[in-house]
Amino acid sequence: MKKTLFVFALSILAFLNASAQAKQKFMQITTIESAVGGGFGRSIMVITKEDGSQEDRGLENLFSLTGMNLKNIKSNESNILQVLRTYTDQGWKLQSTIPLTLSPGQNGPGIFMTRYLLTTEDVKKGF
């Protein structure tokens, strides 16, 4: 009787485990920071959520009329970290980071682009 009860309990646990399906979800955050002198560039953060919807957030340009603007760089770093912290607090995990620098010439304007891929698992239980 005990053996039958034990096998029955194991069968129930196996059934419950099999009915819990994990579906991985993805989200991407792309930051594009302008390296155009004189403050004429445009910097932005694009958040593409798991449902495909997008949210744009402004970032500061890396350069102003007087040259490299350290205040803007610090502001961008703070904004990026705040967004990443918000999503990791919600259960998202940073899966990968891909940096890219584009510049047409050695001293010409360019952009710094970084992509952050975040993942999470959506566990659905069913009977």
C-alpha positions in Angstrom: 0.0 0.0 0.0 2.8 2.4 0.9 4.6 1.6 -2.3 1.5 2.2 -4.4 0.9 5.5 -2.6 4.5 6.5 -3.2 4.2 5.7 -6.9 0.9 7.6 -7.1 2.5 10.7 -5.5 5.5 10.6 -7.9 3.1 10.3 -10.8 1.2 13.4 -9.6 4.4 15.4 -9.2 5.6 14.3 -12.7 2.3 15.4 -14.1 2.4 18.8 -12.4 6.0 19.4 -13.5 5.1 18.5 -17.1 2.2 20.8 -17.1 4.3 23.8 -16.1 5.5 25.2 -19.4 8.3 27.8 -19.4 8.3 30.3 -22.3 11.3 32.5 -22.7 10.6 36.2 -23.5 13.0 38.7 -24.9 13.4 42.4 -24.7 16.0 44.7 -26.3 17.3 48.1 -25.2 19.3 50.0 -27.8 21.2 53.1 -26.9 22.5 55.4 -29.7 24.8 58.2 -28.6 25.8 60.8 -31.0 29.4 61.9 -31.4 28.7 64.9 -33.6 30.5 68.0 -32.6 28.7 71.2 -31.6 25.8 69.5 -30.0 24.1 68.9 -33.3 23.7 65.1 -33.0 20.8 63.2 -31.6 21.1 60.5 -28.9 18.3 58.2 -28.0 17.4 55.0 -26.1 14.9 52.6 -27.8 13.3 49.9 -25.6 11.6 47.1 -27.7 9.4 45.1 -25.3 8.5 41.5 -25.7 5.2 42.3 -27.5 7.1 44.3 -30.1 6.0 47.7 -28.8 8.6 50.4 -28.6 9.4 53.2 -26.2 11.8 56.0 -26.9 13.7 57.9 -24.2 15.9 60.8 -24.9 19.6 60.8 -24.1 22.0 63.7 -24.0 24.5 64.3 -26.8 28.1 63.5 -26.0 29.3 66.8 -27.3 28.2 70.4 -26.8 29.4 73.6 -28.5 32.5 73.6 -26.3 33.5 69.9 -26.8 33.0 66.7 -24.9 30.3 67.2 -22.2 31.1 65.1 -19.2 27.9 66.1 -17.5 25.9 64.6 -20.4 28.0 61.4 -20.3 27.2 61.0 -16.6 23.5 61.7 -17.2 23.4 59.1 -20.0 25.1 56.5 -17.8 22.7 57.2 -15.0 19.7 56.9 -17.3 20.9 53.6 -18.8 21.6 52.1 -15.4 18.2 53.2 -14.1 16.4 51.5 -17.0 18.4 48.3 -16.6 17.9 48.3 -12.9 14.1 48.7 -13.3 13.9 45.7 -15.6 16.2 43.5 -13.6 14.1 44.3 -10.5 11.1 43.0 -12.5 12.8 39.6 -13.1 14.6 40.3 -16.5 18.1 39.1 -16.9 20.8 40.8 -19.0 21.7 38.1 -21.5 24.2 39.9 -23.7 25.6 43.3 -24.5 26.7 44.2 -28.0 28.7 47.5 -28.5 29.2 49.1 -31.9 31.0 52.3 -33.0 30.3 53.8 -36.4 32.5 56.6 -37.7 32.9 57.5 -41.4 36.3 59.0 -40.9 39.1 59.2 -38.4 38.1 62.6 -37.0 34.5 62.7 -38.4 31.2 62.5 -36.6 30.0 59.1 -35.5 27.7 57.2 -33.1 28.2 54.8 -30.3 25.5 52.1 -30.3 24.9 49.5 -27.6 22.3 46.7 -27.6 21.3 45.1 -24.4 19.4 41.8 -24.8 17.2 40.9 -21.8 15.4 37.6 -21.2 12.9 36.2 -18.7 10.9 33.1 -18.4 7.1 33.1 -18.2 6.1 30.0 -16.4 2.5 28.9 -16.9 1.0 26.1 -14.8 -1.9 24.1 -16.1 -3.8 21.0 -15.4 
